[in-house]
Amino acid sequence: MNRAARRRGQRGRLGLRYGRGYPMNNEPEFLDTAQLARWLGRSVKFIHKHRRRMPGAVKQGGRWAYRKCEVEKRMLTGQLLLPAK
């Protein structure tokens, strides 16, 4: 896609919009366990222990991944872990 198309806000190859209001950033949408632990300032053991209570936890190919936007939302409310079931 050329620059003019990006400026007009057309969709790119992956269906993502380019242009105003849709910044292109290199931040990952999902974090793995080690990345999440580093980002939260917790140990990997803590993340493993509470992974089912973590917001946005999904299993991808046998490994756990966490949606960064969901974790950020829960951090803003002050309650990181979901209630125990």
C-alpha positions as CSV (number, residue, x, y, z in Angstrom):
1,M,0.0,0.0,0.0
2,N,1.4,3.4,-0.9
3,R,1.6,6.4,1.4
4,A,-1.3,8.3,-0.2
5,A,-3.6,5.3,0.6
6,R,-2.4,5.3,4.2
7,R,-3.1,9.0,4.5
8,R,-6.7,8.5,3.2
9,G,-7.3,5.9,6.0
10,Q,-7.7,2.9,3.7
11,R,-7.2,-0.6,5.0
12,G,-3.9,-2.3,4.7
13,R,-3.1,-5.9,3.7
14,L,-4.1,-7.3,7.2
15,G,-7.3,-5.4,7.4
16,L,-5.9,-2.7,9.7
17,R,-6.7,0.9,9.1
18,Y,-4.0,3.4,8.5
19,G,-4.3,7.1,8.9
20,R,-5.7,9.5,11.5
21,G,-6.9,7.9,14.7
22,Y,-5.2,4.6,13.9
23,P,-1.6,4.9,14.9
24,M,0.8,2.2,13.8
25,N,2.7,1.0,16.8
26,N,4.9,-1.9,17.4
27,E,3.5,-2.9,20.7
28,P,2.4,-6.5,20.8
29,E,-1.3,-7.3,21.3
30,F,-0.5,-10.4,23.3
31,L,2.2,-11.0,26.0
32,D,3.6,-14.3,26.9
33,T,4.1,-15.3,30.6
34,A,7.7,-14.0,30.9
35,Q,6.8,-10.7,29.2
36,L,3.8,-10.2,31.4
37,A,5.8,-10.9,34.5
38,R,8.4,-8.4,33.5
39,W,5.8,-5.8,32.6
40,L,3.9,-6.2,35.9
41,G,7.1,-6.5,38.0
42,R,6.0,-9.9,39.3
43,S,7.7,-13.3,39.1
44,V,6.9,-15.9,36.5
45,K,5.9,-18.2,39.3
46,F,3.2,-15.7,40.4
47,I,1.8,-15.5,36.8
48,H,1.7,-19.3,36.5
49,K,0.0,-19.7,39.8
50,H,-2.7,-17.1,39.0
51,R,-3.0,-17.6,35.2
52,R,-6.6,-18.7,35.3
53,R,-7.5,-15.5,37.2
54,M,-5.6,-13.2,34.9
55,P,-7.7,-11.1,32.6
56,G,-7.4,-11.8,28.9
57,A,-5.7,-15.2,29.4
58,V,-5.9,-17.4,26.3
59,K,-4.1,-20.5,25.3
60,Q,-2.3,-20.3,22.0
61,G,-0.7,-23.4,20.7
62,G,-0.2,-25.0,24.1
63,R,1.2,-21.8,25.6
64,W,-0.6,-19.1,27.6
65,A,-0.9,-15.6,26.2
66,Y,-2.4,-12.5,27.8
67,R,-4.2,-9.7,26.0
68,K,-2.3,-6.5,26.9
69,C,-5.4,-4.3,26.7
70,E,-7.4,-6.5,29.1
71,V,-4.6,-6.5,31.6
72,E,-4.3,-2.7,31.4
73,K,-8.0,-2.2,31.9
74,R,-7.9,-4.3,35.1
75,M,-4.9,-2.5,36.4
76,L,-6.7,0.8,36.0
77,T,-9.5,-0.4,38.2
78,G,-7.0,-1.5,40.8
79,Q,-8.0,-5.2,40.7
80,L,-5.6,-7.2,38.6
81,L,-6.9,-10.7,39.4
82,L,-10.3,-11.9,38.5
83,P,-12.4,-13.4,41.4
84,A,-11.7,-17.1,42.1
85,K,-14.3,-19.5,40.7
